[in-house]
Amino acid sequence: MSGNPVLSLLGLALRGGRLEMGDEPVSLAVKAGRVRLLLLASDAAGNILRRAEHLAEEGHCLWLITPFPKAELGGALGRGSVAIAALTDLGLAAAVCQRLARLLVLLKTYGMSVRSGCGDQEE
């Protein structure tokens, strides 16, 4: 289990069956209307970013770029790498957003470069 509270919460969501990973499972969850929050790795490719924007519009949900690269996100979730994931539980989605916000404030406070949020990229 990761020491990072965001990644730990994502691991909990995975074990509880509330997290989809990968393009196809995420797309199917969006089409079924189950997705509450889309999460992308900080180093996700441009086509994945465009796909997430389209899926979020289709599924009427929020999407965020996390500060975690694919390898770190995947490692925390028992995979080699994860570029896109989706939370299907509203409470877990809210908790992840809150923890991500805290993490981003801490990272910015200490002068680190972070990519974040709803399609906007800050560097």
C-alpha positions in Angstrom: 0.0 0.0 0.0 1.2 3.5 -0.8 2.1 6.0 1.8 0.3 8.7 -0.3 -3.3 9.3 1.0 -4.6 9.7 -2.6 -3.1 6.5 -3.9 -4.2 4.7 -0.7 -7.7 5.8 -1.3 -7.6 4.7 -4.9 -6.4 1.3 -3.7 -9.3 1.1 -1.4 -11.7 2.0 -4.2 -10.1 -0.8 -6.4 -10.5 -3.4 -3.7 -14.1 -2.2 -3.2 -14.9 -2.6 -6.9 -15.4 1.2 -7.3 -12.5 1.9 -9.7 -12.1 1.1 -13.4 -8.7 1.2 -15.0 -7.8 1.4 -18.7 -9.5 2.8 -21.8 -12.0 0.1 -22.5 -13.3 -0.5 -18.9 -13.5 3.2 -18.3 -15.3 3.8 -21.6 -17.8 1.1 -20.8 -18.4 2.6 -17.3 -19.0 6.0 -18.8 -21.5 4.6 -21.3 -23.3 2.9 -18.5 -23.5 6.2 -16.6 -21.6 5.0 -13.6 -18.5 7.2 -13.6 -18.3 10.1 -11.1 -14.6 11.1 -11.6 -12.0 10.4 -14.3 -8.4 10.5 -13.3 -5.4 10.7 -15.6 -1.7 10.1 -15.1 0.5 13.2 -15.2 2.3 11.8 -18.2 -0.8 10.5 -20.1 -0.5 10.9 -23.9 -2.3 13.7 -25.7 -4.8 11.2 -27.2 -5.7 10.0 -23.7 -6.3 13.6 -22.6 -8.6 14.2 -25.5 -10.4 10.9 -24.9 -10.9 11.8 -21.2 -12.3 15.2 -22.2 -14.8 13.5 -24.6 -15.7 10.8 -22.0 -16.2 13.4 -19.3 -18.6 15.3 -21.5 -20.4 12.2 -22.5 -20.7 11.0 -18.9 -21.3 14.4 -17.4 -18.5 13.9 -14.9 -15.3 15.7 -13.8 -11.9 14.8 -15.0 -8.6 15.6 -13.4 -4.9 15.1 -14.2 -3.2 13.8 -11.2 0.4 14.6 -10.1 1.3 10.9 -10.5 2.9 9.4 -13.6 1.6 6.3 -15.1 4.1 4.0 -13.4 3.4 5.4 -10.0 -0.4 5.3 -10.5 -0.2 1.7 -11.9 2.2 0.6 -9.1 -0.3 1.7 -6.5 -3.1 -0.2 -8.2 -1.2 -3.4 -8.9 -0.5 -2.7 -12.6 2.6 -1.8 -14.5 1.1 1.5 -15.5 -2.3 3.2 -15.6 -3.0 6.2 -17.8 -6.7 6.6 -17.1 -9.0 5.4 -14.3 -12.5 6.1 -13.2 -14.2 6.2 -9.8 -17.8 5.0 -9.8 -18.7 6.0 -6.2 -19.6 9.6 -5.5 -18.3 9.6 -1.9 -14.9 8.2 -2.9 -14.7 10.6 -5.8 -15.3 13.5 -3.4 -12.7 12.2 -1.0 -10.1 11.8 -3.8 -10.8 15.3 -5.0 -10.4 16.7 -1.5 -7.1 14.8 -1.0 -5.8 15.8 -4.4 -6.5 19.4 -3.6 -4.6 19.2 -0.3 -1.7 17.4 -2.1 -1.6 20.0 -4.8 -1.5 22.9 -2.3 1.4 21.2 -0.5 3.3 20.6 -3.7 2.8 24.2 -4.8 3.7 25.5 -1.4 7.1 23.8 -1.7 7.7 25.0 -5.3 7.2 21.8 -7.1 5.8 21.7 -10.7 2.4 20.0 -10.9 0.0 19.4 -13.7 -3.6 19.5 -12.5 -7.3 19.9 -13.0 -10.2 19.8 -15.4 -8.3 20.1 -18.6 -6.1 23.1 -17.4 -2.5 22.5 -17.1 -0.3 24.4 -14.7 3.4 24.2 -14.9 
